[in-house]
Amino acid sequence: MTMTRKLLLPLLFAGVIATGVGCKSIPANYAGLDAYSDGNISKAIEHFDEAVSFKLGNFFIYRYHRNNRGVTNYMLGSYSDSLEDFNIALGIRSRYTTGRNNRSNLFLNRGDDERAMIDVDVAIDVRSGYQDARFNRARILLATQELDRALEEVNHAIALISDEDEADDTADEGTWALGFYLRGMILQQLGQIEAAERDFTRALLQDPELLYSTQEPYVDPLIPGALGR
């Protein structure tokens, strides 16, 4: 699994208990996640559209469906639709951390560093062990050239994925690769070229499919969530 298709582990049973076994939106949501994982974004959004259509019957989990459609809208270049989906998801639960982190990524990738930082700060305040949000905050600090703080943040995130008791999610090869790659970018900006090259090599060893340039920051993908936090 590459980083561009990295998914959060689904928490299906909690959603089923809360909304009823007959919830029709859950199969559509998971069909969308499967299509997304397979790289079929246009098919994924069809399933997420179906999941979103069940709003009235399943409002409790509606934010997950909106988040996931927001991700696919972003992947298809529909940025305003993506932002609308994230806004609605966060209007339902403002402390929905996956939605916060995704909207932060959208803002950052569209050049709005200030709003990106506001969202990622909320996500980390709610889930201090949320590695993806920690990496995202390091990316924002890199973009704003706050390099010492960026290095501190990425080191914190790497330490988290080394400690399963503290981290929220189990790290896969893509998570490790992102951590080493991002730290390499920061070290390169700090003029620590040899250390940067070591981290770039580590990133490639962790995820051989990782394509990166040492000239441009890696654009972290937005992450669809199942029935998570």
C-alpha positions in Angstrom: 0.0 0.0 0.0 1.5 3.4 -1.0 1.1 6.6 1.0 -1.3 8.0 -1.7 -3.8 5.2 -0.7 -3.2 5.1 3.0 -6.4 4.5 4.9 -7.3 4.7 8.5 -8.3 1.5 10.1 -12.2 1.2 10.0 -14.1 1.2 13.2 -17.2 -0.3 11.7 -18.8 -1.9 14.8 -19.1 1.4 16.8 -20.9 2.9 13.9 -23.2 0.0 13.5 -24.1 0.0 17.2 -24.8 3.7 17.1 -26.9 3.8 13.9 -28.5 0.4 13.6 -27.5 -2.7 11.7 -29.7 -1.8 8.7 -27.8 1.4 8.0 -27.7 1.7 4.2 -25.0 4.3 4.1 -22.3 2.1 5.6 -22.0 -0.4 2.7 -21.9 2.6 0.3 -19.2 4.2 2.4 -17.1 1.1 2.5 -17.5 0.4 -1.2 -16.2 4.0 -1.7 -13.2 3.2 0.5 -12.5 0.1 -1.5 -12.6 1.9 -4.8 -10.4 4.7 -3.4 -7.9 2.1 -2.2 -7.8 0.6 -5.7 -7.1 4.0 -7.2 -10.6 4.3 -8.9 -11.4 7.8 -7.7 -14.4 8.4 -10.0 -16.0 5.2 -8.8 -15.2 6.1 -5.2 -17.1 9.4 -5.4 -20.1 7.6 -6.9 -20.3 5.5 -3.7 -19.7 8.4 -1.4 -22.4 10.3 -3.2 -24.7 7.4 -2.4 -23.6 7.4 1.2 -24.2 11.2 1.5 -27.7 10.7 0.1 -28.8 8.9 3.3 -28.3 12.0 5.5 -31.6 12.1 7.3 -31.5 8.5 8.4 -27.9 8.4 9.5 -26.9 11.8 10.7 -24.5 10.5 13.4 -22.1 9.1 10.8 -22.9 11.6 8.1 -19.7 13.5 8.8 -17.5 10.5 7.8 -19.3 10.3 4.4 -18.9 14.0 3.8 -15.2 13.8 4.8 -14.6 10.9 2.4 -16.4 12.7 -0.5 -14.3 15.8 0.4 -11.2 13.7 -0.1 -12.3 12.4 -3.5 -13.5 15.8 -4.6 -10.0 17.1 -3.8 -8.4 14.3 -5.7 -10.5 15.2 -8.7 -9.6 18.9 -8.5 -13.0 20.1 -7.3 -11.5 22.2 -4.5 -14.6 24.3 -3.7 -16.7 21.1 -3.4 -14.1 19.5 -1.3 -14.0 22.5 1.1 -17.8 22.4 1.3 -17.8 18.8 2.2 -15.2 19.3 5.0 -17.0 22.3 6.3 -20.2 20.4 6.6 -18.5 17.4 8.3 -16.9 19.8 10.8 -20.2 21.6 11.3 -21.6 18.4 12.6 -18.6 17.8 14.9 -16.0 20.5 15.1 -13.5 18.3 16.9 -13.6 15.6 14.2 -9.9 15.1 13.9 -9.7 13.4 10.5 -11.8 16.2 9.0 -9.7 18.8 10.6 -6.5 17.4 9.4 -7.8 16.9 5.9 -9.1 20.5 5.7 -5.8 21.7 7.0 -4.1 19.8 4.2 -6.4 21.4 1.7 -5.7 24.9 3.0 -1.9 24.2 3.0 -1.9 22.8 -0.5 -3.9 25.8 -1.7 -1.4 28.2 0.0 -3.5 29.3 3.1 -0.9 28.5 5.8 -2.8 30.4 8.5 -6.0 28.5 8.3 -4.1 25.3 7.8 -2.4 25.8 11.1 -5.6 26.6 12.9 -7.2 23.3 11.8 -4.1 21.1 12.5 -3.7 22.7 16.0 -7.3 21.6 16.8 -6.7 18.1 15.6 -3.5 17.7 17.7 -5.2 19.3 20.7 -7.9 16.6 20.5 -5.5 13.7 19.6 -2.0 14.4 20.8 -0.8 11.1 19.3 -2.2 11.7 15.8 0.9 11.2 13.7 -0.5 12.4 10.4 -1.5 15.7 12.0 1.9 16.0 13.6 3.5 15.5 10.1 1.1 18.0 8.7 2.0 20.7 11.3 5.7 20.1 10.4 4.9 20.7 6.7 3.1 23.9 7.6 6.2 25.1 9.6 8.4 24.1 6.7 6.2 26.1 4.4 6.5 29.2 6.7 10.3 28.6 7.1 10.0 28.0 10.9 12.6 25.3 10.4 13.7 24.7 14.0 10.1 24.2 15.1 9.4 22.0 12.0 12.3 19.8 12.9 11.1 19.5 16.5 7.6 18.6 15.3 8.7 15.9 12.8 11.0 14.4 15.4 8.1 14.2 17.8 6.0 12.5 15.1 8.7 10.0 14.3 9.1 9.3 18.1 5.3 8.7 18.2 5.3 6.1 15.5 8.2 4.4 17.3 6.0 4.1 20.5 2.8 2.2 19.8 1.6 2.9 23.4 1.6 6.7 22.7 0.6 6.7 19.0 -3.1 6.7 17.9 -2.5 4.5 14.8 -0.3 1.6 13.8 2.4 2.9 11.5 2.9 1.3 8.1 5.8 1.7 5.7 4.2 4.7 4.2 4.1 6.5 7.5 7.7 5.8 8.2 8.7 6.9 4.7 6.8 10.2 5.1 8.5 10.9 8.4 12.0 10.3 7.0 11.3 12.2 3.8 9.8 15.2 5.6 12.7 15.4 8.0 15.1 15.1 5.1 13.4 18.2 3.5 13.7 20.1 6.7 17.3 19.1 7.3 18.1 20.1 3.7 16.7 23.6 4.3 18.8 23.8 7.5 21.9 23.0 5.5 22.5 19.6 7.0 22.9 17.9 3.6 24.4 14.6 4.7 21.8 14.0 7.4 19.1 14.9 4.8 20.4 12.4 2.3 20.4 9.7 5.0 16.7 10.4 5.7 15.9 10.4 1.9 17.5 7.0 1.6 15.6 5.7 4.6 12.4 6.9 3.1 13.0 5.1 -0.1 14.0 1.9 1.7 10.7 2.0 3.7 8.6 2.6 0.7 10.3 1.8 -2.7 7.3 3.2 -4.6 7.8 6.6 -3.0 8.6 9.2 -5.7 10.1 12.3 -4.3 12.1 15.3 -5.3 14.7 16.9 -3.1 13.7 20.2 -4.6 10.0 20.4 -3.6 8.1 19.5 -0.5 6.1 16.4 -0.6 2.3 17.0 -0.9 0.8 14.8 1.8 -2.4 13.2 0.5 -5.7 13.8 2.2 -6.9 10.7 4.1 -10.3 9.1 3.9 -11.7 7.9 7.2 -14.1 5.0 7.8 -16.0 5.4 11.1 -13.1 6.9 13.0 -12.5 10.0 15.1 
